[in-house]
Amino acid sequence: MTSRNWMKKRRFGIRGRLKKMMKCIFSGEQVRVDEMIDSSESLATRDYSASGYSSRTGEAEPKVDKSNIEEAESSLRESGYLNYEEARALLGRLEYQKGNIEGALHVFEGIDIAAVTPKMRVSISRRGDYNRRHSQSDAAPIMSMHAVTLLFEAIFLKAKSLEHLGRFDEAAQSCKIILDTVESALPDGLPASFKTDFKIQEILNKVVELVPELLKLAGDFQEAILLYRRALLYHWNLEVETAAKIQKEFAIFLLYSGVEASPPNLRSQIDSSFGPRNNIEEAVLLLLILLRKCALGMIKWDSSIMDHLTFALSVSSGLKALAHQVEELIPGILERNERYCVLSLCYHGEGEDMVALNLLRNVFRNREHPDCILEMMLASKICGKNEVCIEEGIGYACKALRESHGRCSQKASISNCLLGTLLSAKSRLVSSDSERTLEQSKALSALEASERMMKERDPFVVHQLCLENAEQRKLDIALYYAKQLLKLEAGASVNGYILLARILSSQKRFVDAETVINAALDQTGKWDQGELLRTKAKLQVAQDQLNNAIETYSQLLAVLQVQTKSAGVGNKYSKDRGQRYKSLELDTWNDLANVYTSLSQWRDAEVCLSKSEAISPFSASRWHSTGLLYQAKGLHQDALKSFREALNVEPNHVPSLISTACILRQLGSGSLPVIRSLLTDALRLDRTNPSAWFNLGLVYKSDPGVSALEVAECFEAAALLEETTPVEPFR
């Protein structure tokens, strides 16, 4: 007999013996292959027939995968026998491949996992220990790696069956048996040699990826987080694509699940290395790793990675870091104009508006992409913050309005709103009364057009309309829009309450304004009450309730002290918030000093000013309050010196310009042209300041070259503005 015929005969002989393994499975004993008898009925059929189920449907039995036969042959060659668990694992896989999920699960549940787990652990441990020599006298026989693979696959398919039946928690627990077995056998991770065992490595890849998903489906989110970290921190020899997929899914879960994960406990972490402290930081770290893999060509480019990273860094005020990541992307990933637009948004969010504007100008120079409405809208918004760029911004807003006309009413509405805001800013810069009135009229028309074009009312548009009408002293209309704004925001915005209170105060309805502020305080948390309390104190000062104002300011300072300590460091959001608290505390000490000055309590006023100086030695408002204190004491020269120091710090500080002019006029040490220049500068900066108009009237009155009509106009303007001046500026 030739060797080929002998091998062929042996193979068919082994395949025939496979049909005899049912006696072994049915009896639960380990039987030699030579002792097996024929069995024409499958285990799943027998067990399920006894339970009232059957895997047979009267139709031809599906063809069995030859790979199953070959694996069984391999087991038989290695050991000469196939024990109960291994045979049941093989048969369960056959039933699973046929689509008989319940039958397969029934077979898998017959495997005594607790009994075979120690053997699998020992086999894996010895497989991973290449330096250890095994003597011929080893006691218990070691399970072959093929048998381990077969049982691992059975456990995995059992989990898949449970998942198919909606029993997610049981499926996860089944998979965790594999993970626990491998980790306990190889605490330091899988050696590289395990990659040669392709089948077992493939199963581990699938199990590590599946377990967190099962736990999420089961609703056990904290355990899912632990399993995600376990999958990424333990050395599983995962394929690059599998590891990347797990990292991406974990990052998405951290960002959008709403489940707050506790920081990971990295025992092997180096002291100086970075450790994520919250969901956002951990997600950003994962996404940056994925981005690096894309850059190195380890995985294919996935645009959603950049989308998720953009969201994560945006909500965590990491826009500068996002800009660096965009700049480092290899060419071709992002289209040129898209790159410029994203970078401009990042730098705008970081407050570097001129850098953002220059990037947008690069977009506008590219004639291949004329349709850039959103970029022009962003550019016009940035220009509105810089007096030098107002005209340029108006041009961008007009062009965006023309491009969006008839195409998108929403974009046209926002373009009109931006145009109105820019025209309003321009009206505050012009010196001619007629030109200012014209620009104000255009601004109001653009804002009203914006409101008409909105499908639904936009709080930003309503807010701008409210401000513009208030500044033009159309207070009844402004009051209407302020109330509409509160309704739109459902009382969620502190600024809406403050604006309403300021409008009411300009109508001299101080009691109503204070009622609004009290209602806002009742609905607002302690952390957001700073500006509300300051407005309340100013309302009390306007009503000559100075003692009540002192009490309110004291309450505000107590809140600010706690806020400043809890602001934290290292995070941009915390730094910005801490800066706002610092600025508000500075203004509060100065306001309180002015109240004590009006009560002639010099010592208390000096204490407040010393507190203010400790916060910011170079503050125009502090120098102005110091000057008011000296002026109240009758020390006019010291007061003048303080006012001049304020102007050295901030040349456009309107209160100091007016106070300097008043002192010079009282002392008679300044020429009328100088005093008039100071007051006209103040009016150029703040056209609605009644004190500037009144003092300019006094200067004109003492100047024989000025007509009585001009003097009367100044006093009339001062009287009219005094009747409609709010306790704080509208903007």
LINTAQUI-V736862 format. One record per backbone hydrogen bond with DSSP energy under -0.5 kcal/mol. NH is the residue of the N-H (numbers start at 0). CO is the residue of the C=O. If there is no record, write none. Layout:
BEGIN
nh:NH co:CO
nh:NH co:CO
END
This chain:
BEGIN
nh:5 co:1
nh:6 co:2
nh:7 co:3
nh:8 co:4
nh:9 co:5
nh:10 co:6
nh:11 co:7
nh:12 co:8
nh:13 co:9
nh:14 co:10
nh:15 co:11
nh:16 co:12
nh:17 co:13
nh:18 co:14
nh:18 co:15
nh:19 co:16
nh:20 co:17
nh:22 co:19
nh:24 co:20
nh:25 co:21
nh:26 co:22
nh:27 co:23
nh:28 co:23
nh:30 co:28
nh:32 co:79
nh:34 co:31
nh:35 co:32
nh:36 co:19
nh:38 co:18
nh:45 co:41
nh:46 co:42
nh:47 co:43
nh:48 co:44
nh:49 co:45
nh:50 co:46
nh:51 co:48
nh:52 co:47
nh:67 co:64
nh:68 co:64
nh:69 co:65
nh:70 co:66
nh:71 co:67
nh:72 co:68
nh:73 co:69
nh:74 co:70
nh:75 co:71
nh:76 co:72
nh:77 co:73
nh:78 co:74
nh:79 co:74
nh:79 co:75
nh:81 co:30
nh:86 co:82
nh:87 co:83
nh:88 co:84
nh:89 co:85
nh:90 co:86
nh:91 co:87
nh:92 co:88
nh:93 co:89
nh:94 co:90
nh:95 co:91
nh:96 co:92
nh:97 co:93
nh:98 co:94
nh:98 co:95
nh:99 co:94
nh:100 co:98
nh:103 co:99
nh:104 co:100
nh:105 co:101
nh:106 co:102
nh:107 co:103
nh:108 co:104
nh:109 co:106
nh:110 co:107
nh:112 co:110
nh:114 co:111
nh:115 co:111
nh:116 co:112
nh:117 co:113
nh:119 co:115
nh:120 co:116
nh:121 co:117
nh:122 co:118
nh:123 co:119
nh:124 co:120
nh:125 co:121
nh:126 co:122
nh:127 co:123
nh:128 co:124
nh:129 co:127
nh:137 co:134
nh:147 co:143
nh:148 co:144
nh:149 co:145
nh:150 co:146
nh:151 co:147
nh:152 co:148
nh:153 co:149
nh:154 co:150
nh:155 co:151
nh:156 co:152
nh:157 co:153
nh:158 co:154
nh:159 co:155
nh:160 co:156
nh:161 co:157
nh:162 co:158
nh:163 co:159
nh:164 co:160
nh:165 co:162
nh:166 co:161
nh:167 co:165
nh:170 co:166
nh:171 co:167
nh:172 co:168
nh:173 co:169
nh:174 co:170
nh:175 co:171
nh:176 co:172
nh:176 co:173
nh:177 co:173
nh:177 co:174
nh:178 co:174
nh:179 co:175
nh:180 co:176
nh:181 co:177
nh:182 co:178
nh:183 co:179
nh:184 co:180
nh:185 co:181
nh:188 co:185
nh:189 co:234
nh:193 co:190
nh:194 co:191
nh:195 co:192
nh:196 co:193
nh:197 co:195
nh:200 co:196
nh:201 co:197
nh:202 co:198
nh:203 co:199
nh:204 co:200
nh:205 co:201
nh:206 co:202
nh:207 co:203
nh:208 co:204
nh:209 co:205
nh:210 co:206
nh:211 co:207
nh:212 co:208
nh:213 co:209
nh:214 co:210
nh:215 co:211
nh:216 co:212
nh:217 co:213
nh:218 co:214
nh:218 co:215
nh:219 co:214
nh:220 co:218
nh:223 co:219
nh:224 co:220
nh:225 co:221
nh:226 co:222
nh:227 co:223
nh:228 co:224
nh:229 co:225
nh:230 co:226
nh:231 co:227
nh:232 co:228
nh:233 co:229
nh:235 co:233
nh:242 co:238
nh:243 co:239
nh:244 co:240
nh:245 co:241
nh:246 co:242
nh:247 co:243
nh:248 co:244
nh:249 co:245
nh:250 co:246
nh:251 co:247
nh:252 co:248
nh:253 co:249
nh:254 co:250
nh:255 co:251
nh:256 co:252
nh:259 co:257
nh:260 co:258
nh:265 co:263
nh:266 co:264
nh:268 co:265
nh:272 co:269
nh:281 co:277
nh:282 co:278
nh:283 co:279
nh:284 co:280
nh:285 co:281
nh:286 co:282
nh:287 co:283
nh:288 co:284
nh:289 co:285
nh:290 co:286
nh:291 co:287
nh:292 co:288
nh:293 co:289
nh:294 co:290
nh:295 co:291
nh:296 co:293
nh:297 co:292
nh:298 co:292
nh:304 co:301
nh:305 co:301
nh:306 co:302
nh:307 co:303
nh:308 co:304
nh:309 co:305
nh:310 co:306
nh:311 co:307
nh:312 co:308
nh:313 co:309
nh:314 co:310
nh:315 co:311
nh:316 co:313
nh:317 co:312
nh:321 co:317
nh:322 co:318
nh:323 co:319
nh:324 co:320
nh:325 co:321
nh:326 co:322
nh:327 co:323
nh:328 co:324
nh:328 co:325
nh:331 co:333
nh:332 co:329
nh:338 co:334
nh:339 co:335
nh:340 co:336
nh:341 co:337
nh:342 co:338
nh:343 co:339
nh:344 co:340
nh:345 co:341
nh:346 co:342
nh:347 co:343
nh:348 co:344
nh:349 co:345
nh:350 co:347
nh:351 co:346
nh:352 co:350
nh:355 co:351
nh:356 co:352
nh:357 co:353
nh:358 co:354
nh:359 co:355
nh:360 co:356
nh:361 co:357
nh:362 co:358
nh:363 co:359
nh:364 co:360
nh:365 co:361
nh:365 co:362
nh:366 co:364
nh:368 co:365
nh:371 co:369
nh:375 co:371
nh:376 co:372
nh:377 co:373
nh:378 co:374
nh:379 co:375
nh:380 co:376
nh:381 co:377
nh:382 co:378
nh:383 co:379
nh:384 co:381
nh:385 co:382
nh:388 co:385
nh:389 co:386
nh:392 co:388
nh:393 co:389
nh:394 co:390
nh:395 co:391
nh:396 co:392
nh:397 co:393
nh:398 co:394
nh:399 co:395
nh:400 co:396
nh:401 co:397
nh:402 co:398
nh:403 co:399
nh:404 co:400
nh:406 co:403
nh:407 co:403
nh:411 co:407
nh:412 co:408
nh:413 co:409
nh:414 co:410
nh:415 co:411
nh:416 co:412
nh:417 co:413
nh:418 co:414
nh:419 co:415
nh:420 co:416
nh:421 co:417
nh:422 co:418
nh:423 co:419
nh:424 co:420
nh:425 co:421
nh:426 co:422
nh:427 co:423
nh:428 co:425
nh:429 co:425
nh:435 co:431
nh:436 co:432
nh:437 co:433
nh:438 co:434
nh:439 co:435
nh:440 co:436
nh:441 co:437
nh:442 co:438
nh:443 co:439
nh:444 co:440
nh:445 co:441
nh:446 co:442
nh:447 co:443
nh:448 co:444
nh:449 co:445
nh:450 co:446
nh:451 co:447
nh:452 co:448
nh:453 co:449
nh:453 co:450
nh:461 co:457
nh:462 co:458
nh:463 co:459
nh:464 co:460
nh:465 co:461
nh:466 co:462
nh:467 co:463
nh:468 co:464
nh:469 co:465
nh:470 co:466
nh:471 co:467
nh:472 co:469
nh:473 co:468
nh:474 co:472
nh:477 co:473
nh:478 co:474
nh:479 co:475
nh:480 co:476
nh:481 co:477
nh:482 co:478
nh:483 co:479
nh:484 co:480
nh:485 co:481
nh:486 co:482
nh:487 co:483
nh:488 co:484
nh:489 co:486
nh:490 co:485
nh:491 co:488
nh:493 co:491
nh:496 co:492
nh:497 co:493
nh:498 co:494
nh:499 co:495
nh:500 co:496
nh:501 co:497
nh:502 co:498
nh:503 co:499
nh:504 co:500
nh:505 co:501
nh:506 co:502
nh:506 co:503
nh:507 co:504
nh:508 co:503
nh:509 co:507
nh:512 co:508
nh:513 co:509
nh:514 co:510
nh:515 co:511
nh:516 co:512
nh:517 co:513
nh:518 co:514
nh:519 co:515
nh:520 co:516
nh:521 co:517
nh:522 co:518
nh:523 co:519
nh:523 co:520
nh:527 co:524
nh:528 co:525
nh:532 co:528
nh:533 co:529
nh:534 co:530
nh:535 co:531
nh:536 co:532
nh:537 co:533
nh:538 co:534
nh:539 co:535
nh:540 co:536
nh:541 co:537
nh:542 co:538
nh:543 co:540
nh:544 co:539
nh:545 co:543
nh:548 co:544
nh:549 co:545
nh:550 co:546
nh:551 co:547
nh:552 co:548
nh:553 co:549
nh:554 co:550
nh:555 co:551
nh:556 co:552
nh:557 co:553
nh:558 co:554
nh:559 co:555
nh:560 co:556
nh:561 co:557
nh:562 co:558
nh:563 co:559
nh:564 co:560
nh:565 co:561
nh:566 co:562
nh:566 co:563
nh:574 co:570
nh:575 co:571
nh:576 co:572
nh:577 co:573
nh:578 co:574
nh:579 co:575
nh:580 co:576
nh:581 co:577
nh:582 co:578
nh:583 co:579
nh:584 co:580
nh:585 co:581
nh:586 co:582
nh:587 co:583
nh:588 co:584
nh:589 co:585
nh:590 co:586
nh:591 co:587
nh:592 co:588
nh:593 co:589
nh:594 co:590
nh:595 co:591
nh:596 co:592
nh:597 co:593
nh:598 co:594
nh:599 co:596
nh:600 co:595
nh:601 co:599
nh:604 co:600
nh:605 co:601
nh:606 co:602
nh:607 co:603
nh:608 co:604
nh:609 co:605
nh:610 co:606
nh:611 co:607
nh:612 co:608
nh:613 co:609
nh:614 co:610
nh:615 co:611
nh:618 co:616
nh:622 co:618
nh:623 co:619
nh:624 co:620
nh:625 co:621
nh:626 co:622
nh:627 co:623
nh:628 co:624
nh:629 co:625
nh:630 co:626
nh:631 co:627
nh:632 co:628
nh:633 co:629
nh:633 co:630
nh:634 co:629
nh:635 co:633
nh:638 co:634
nh:639 co:635
nh:640 co:636
nh:641 co:637
nh:642 co:638
nh:643 co:639
nh:644 co:640
nh:645 co:641
nh:646 co:642
nh:647 co:643
nh:648 co:644
nh:649 co:645
nh:652 co:649
nh:653 co:651
nh:656 co:652
nh:657 co:653
nh:658 co:654
nh:659 co:655
nh:660 co:656
nh:661 co:657
nh:662 co:658
nh:663 co:659
nh:664 co:660
nh:665 co:661
nh:666 co:662
nh:667 co:663
nh:668 co:663
nh:669 co:663
nh:674 co:670
nh:675 co:671
nh:676 co:672
nh:677 co:673
nh:678 co:674
nh:679 co:675
nh:680 co:676
nh:681 co:677
nh:682 co:678
nh:683 co:679
nh:684 co:680
nh:685 co:681
nh:688 co:685
nh:689 co:687
nh:692 co:688
nh:693 co:689
nh:694 co:690
nh:695 co:691
nh:696 co:692
nh:697 co:693
nh:698 co:694
nh:699 co:695
nh:700 co:696
nh:701 co:697
nh:702 co:699
nh:703 co:701
nh:705 co:702
nh:710 co:706
nh:711 co:707
nh:712 co:708
nh:713 co:709
nh:714 co:710
nh:715 co:711
nh:716 co:712
nh:717 co:713
nh:718 co:714
nh:719 co:715
nh:720 co:716
nh:721 co:717
nh:722 co:718
nh:723 co:719
nh:723 co:720
nh:724 co:721
END
